[in-house]
Amino acid sequence: MEKIVLETIGLTKRYGSVTPLDHVNMQVREGEWVSIMGPSGSGKTTMLNLLSLLDTPTEGRYILDGVDTSTVDERERAVVRREKIGLVFQQFHLVPYLTALENVMLAQYYHGMIDRGDAAEVLERVGLSHRIGHLPSQLSGGEQQRVCIARALINQPAIILADEPTGNLDEANEEIILDFFKELHGEGRTIILVTHNPELAEFSDRTVRLQHGKVQ
């Protein structure tokens, strides 16, 4: 039986009288590509923030790679986030005064082990071996997103969480990034992709649809 790498049980987030995420139950198996879709206000961003451990649930449990994150303190949550999750954002979030190589090495630094050769190797893998010394401002949007993917991969995370990873890209760069996600999936990587784009979601193994904070 395939390992369940992620599970939510009654996962809920409330802000006063507003409940953007309401008792969500979900399982993701190792090597599975799951897309989370829904209209604006459906709870996608809240779901991503909880799954990435950038926020804490009001109620429910979230078990990631065998760790019940609902029972650990903030320091331990930070360790789990750093060691088990690779994040790819729509807005890139690269440090502007660091080169592509240094941005990837920064992720290694927070993991506690810096290896320039490994960082260069993962950038080569995403087709940026000729751009490792460039600053984000010297890179195209597609190149910046590939640095983000390299940064997400460098510590061999249990799961890759991607938030609208092609949302800021033109069609040509969208295809490059999509092809790379398909390649990662083919290697057995576990991917959760938050997107509003049905063309992107059709490549996943299955789609979880949110509506008013609930799974439809």
C-alpha positions as CSV (number, residue, x, y, z in Angstrom):
1,M,0.0,0.0,0.0
2,E,1.3,3.5,-0.9
3,K,2.3,5.6,2.0
4,I,0.0,8.4,3.1
5,V,2.4,11.4,3.3
6,L,-0.2,14.1,4.1
7,E,-3.5,13.9,6.0
8,T,-5.9,16.5,7.3
9,I,-8.7,15.6,9.7
10,G,-11.4,18.2,10.3
11,L,-9.0,21.0,9.4
12,T,-10.6,24.3,10.2
13,K,-9.6,27.9,10.3
14,R,-11.8,30.7,11.8
15,Y,-11.3,34.4,12.1
16,G,-14.1,35.5,14.5
17,S,-17.4,34.7,12.8
18,V,-15.7,34.0,9.4
19,T,-14.7,30.4,8.6
20,P,-12.6,30.3,5.4
21,L,-11.8,26.6,5.9
22,D,-14.4,24.3,7.4
23,H,-13.6,20.7,8.5
24,V,-11.6,19.6,5.6
25,N,-10.6,15.9,5.4
26,M,-8.0,15.0,2.8
27,Q,-5.3,12.4,2.2
28,V,-2.4,12.6,-0.2
29,R,-0.3,9.5,-1.0
30,E,3.4,9.5,-1.7
31,G,4.1,10.3,-5.3
32,E,0.6,11.7,-5.9
33,W,0.0,15.0,-7.7
34,V,-3.1,16.7,-6.3
35,S,-4.5,20.0,-7.5
36,I,-6.6,22.2,-5.2
37,M,-9.1,24.4,-7.1
38,G,-11.9,26.8,-6.3
39,P,-13.1,30.3,-7.0
40,S,-11.8,33.3,-5.2
41,G,-12.8,33.1,-1.5
42,S,-13.2,29.4,-1.6
43,G,-10.4,28.8,1.0
44,K,-7.5,27.9,-1.3
45,T,-5.1,30.4,0.2
46,T,-6.1,29.5,3.8
47,M,-5.6,25.8,2.9
48,L,-2.2,26.5,1.5
49,N,-1.1,28.5,4.5
50,L,-2.1,25.7,6.8
51,L,-0.5,22.9,4.7
52,S,2.7,24.9,4.5
53,L,2.7,25.5,8.3
54,L,2.7,29.2,7.8
55,D,-0.5,29.4,9.8
56,T,-2.1,27.2,12.5
57,P,-5.6,25.7,12.4
58,T,-8.3,26.7,14.8
59,E,-9.5,23.1,15.0
60,G,-8.5,19.7,13.5
61,R,-5.3,17.8,12.8
62,Y,-2.7,18.0,10.1
63,I,-0.3,15.0,9.8
64,L,2.7,15.5,7.5
65,D,5.1,12.6,6.8
66,G,4.3,11.0,10.1
67,V,4.4,14.1,12.2
68,D,1.2,15.4,13.8
69,T,1.9,19.1,13.4
70,S,-1.1,19.9,15.6
71,T,0.7,18.7,18.7
72,V,4.1,20.4,18.2
73,D,5.3,23.9,19.3
74,E,6.2,26.7,17.0
75,R,9.9,25.8,17.0
76,E,9.2,22.2,16.0
77,R,6.8,23.4,13.4
78,A,9.5,25.5,11.9
79,V,11.8,22.5,11.8
80,V,9.1,20.4,10.1
81,R,8.4,23.1,7.6
82,R,12.1,23.5,6.7
83,E,12.8,19.8,6.4
84,K,9.6,18.4,4.9
85,I,8.1,21.1,2.7
86,G,9.3,22.7,-0.5
87,L,7.4,25.9,-1.3
88,V,7.0,27.5,-4.8
89,F,5.2,30.8,-4.7
90,Q,3.5,32.8,-7.5
91,Q,5.4,35.9,-6.4
92,F,8.8,34.2,-6.3
93,H,10.0,35.7,-3.0
94,L,13.6,35.7,-4.0
95,V,16.1,37.8,-2.0
96,P,16.9,40.7,-4.5
97,Y,20.5,41.2,-3.5
98,L,21.5,37.5,-3.6
99,T,22.4,35.7,-6.8
100,A,20.4,32.7,-8.1
101,L,23.0,30.4,-6.5
102,E,22.9,32.3,-3.2
103,N,19.1,32.2,-3.1
104,V,19.2,28.4,-3.3
105,M,22.1,28.2,-0.8
106,L,20.0,30.3,1.6
107,A,17.5,27.4,1.8
108,Q,20.4,25.1,2.6
109,Y,21.6,27.5,5.3
110,Y,18.2,27.3,7.1
111,H,18.4,23.5,6.7
112,G,21.8,23.6,8.5
113,M,24.0,22.3,5.7
114,I,25.4,24.4,2.8
115,D,26.8,22.8,-0.3
116,R,27.6,25.1,-3.2
117,G,28.1,22.1,-5.5
118,D,24.6,20.7,-4.8
119,A,23.0,24.2,-5.2
120,A,24.7,24.6,-8.6
121,E,23.7,21.1,-9.6
122,V,20.0,21.7,-8.9
123,L,20.1,25.0,-10.8
124,E,21.7,23.2,-13.7
125,R,18.8,20.7,-13.5
126,V,16.3,23.5,-14.0
127,G,18.3,24.9,-17.0
128,L,20.0,27.8,-15.2
129,S,23.7,26.7,-15.0
130,H,24.5,29.8,-17.1
131,R,22.6,32.2,-14.8
132,I,23.8,31.1,-11.3
133,G,25.6,34.4,-10.8
134,H,22.7,36.6,-11.8
135,L,20.5,38.6,-9.4
136,P,16.7,38.2,-9.6
137,S,16.4,41.6,-11.4
138,Q,18.6,40.2,-14.2
139,L,16.4,37.1,-14.7
140,S,13.1,36.8,-16.6
141,G,10.0,35.8,-14.7
142,G,10.3,32.2,-16.0
143,E,13.9,32.1,-14.8
144,Q,13.0,33.4,-11.4
145,Q,10.4,30.8,-11.0
146,R,12.9,28.1,-11.9
147,V,15.2,29.4,-9.2
148,C,12.2,29.0,-6.8
149,I,11.7,25.4,-7.9
150,A,15.4,24.8,-7.4
151,R,15.2,26.3,-3.9
152,A,12.2,24.1,-3.1
153,L,14.0,21.0,-4.3
154,I,17.4,21.5,-2.7
155,N,16.6,19.9,0.7
156,Q,14.7,16.9,-0.8
157,P,11.4,17.7,0.8
158,A,8.6,15.1,1.4
159,I,6.2,17.3,-0.4
160,I,6.2,20.2,-2.8
161,L,3.5,22.9,-2.3
162,A,3.0,25.2,-5.3
163,D,0.8,28.3,-5.2
164,E,-0.2,29.4,-8.7
165,P,3.3,28.7,-10.0
166,T,2.6,29.9,-13.5
167,G,0.3,32.7,-12.6
168,N,2.8,35.5,-13.4
169,L,4.3,33.8,-16.5
170,D,3.7,34.1,-20.2
171,E,2.5,31.0,-22.2
172,A,6.0,29.9,-23.2
173,N,7.4,30.0,-19.6
174,E,4.2,28.4,-18.3
175,E,4.8,25.5,-20.5
176,I,8.4,25.2,-19.3
177,I,7.3,25.2,-15.7
178,L,4.5,22.8,-16.4
179,D,6.9,20.4,-18.1
180,F,9.2,20.5,-15.1
181,F,6.3,19.7,-12.7
182,K,5.4,16.7,-14.9
183,E,9.0,15.6,-14.8
184,L,9.1,15.8,-11.0
185,H,5.8,13.9,-10.8
186,G,7.3,11.2,-13.1
187,E,10.1,10.8,-10.6
188,G,7.7,10.1,-7.8
189,R,7.6,13.5,-6.2
190,T,4.5,14.4,-4.1
191,I,3.0,17.6,-5.4
192,I,0.1,19.8,-4.2
193,L,-0.7,22.5,-6.6
194,V,-3.1,25.4,-5.8
195,T,-4.4,26.8,-9.0
196,H,-7.4,28.4,-10.7
197,N,-6.2,27.1,-14.1
198,P,-8.0,24.0,-15.2
199,E,-5.5,23.4,-18.0
200,L,-2.8,23.1,-15.3
201,A,-4.9,20.9,-13.0
202,E,-5.7,18.4,-15.8
203,F,-2.1,17.0,-15.5
204,S,-2.6,16.0,-11.8
205,D,-3.8,12.6,-10.6
206,R,-6.9,14.2,-9.0
207,T,-8.4,17.5,-8.1
208,V,-9.8,18.7,-4.8
209,R,-12.4,21.4,-5.2
210,L,-13.1,23.9,-2.5
211,Q,-16.3,25.9,-2.2
212,H,-17.0,28.2,0.7
213,G,-14.2,26.5,2.7
214,K,-15.5,23.0,2.2
215,V,-14.4,20.1,-0.1
216,Q,-17.1,19.6,-2.8
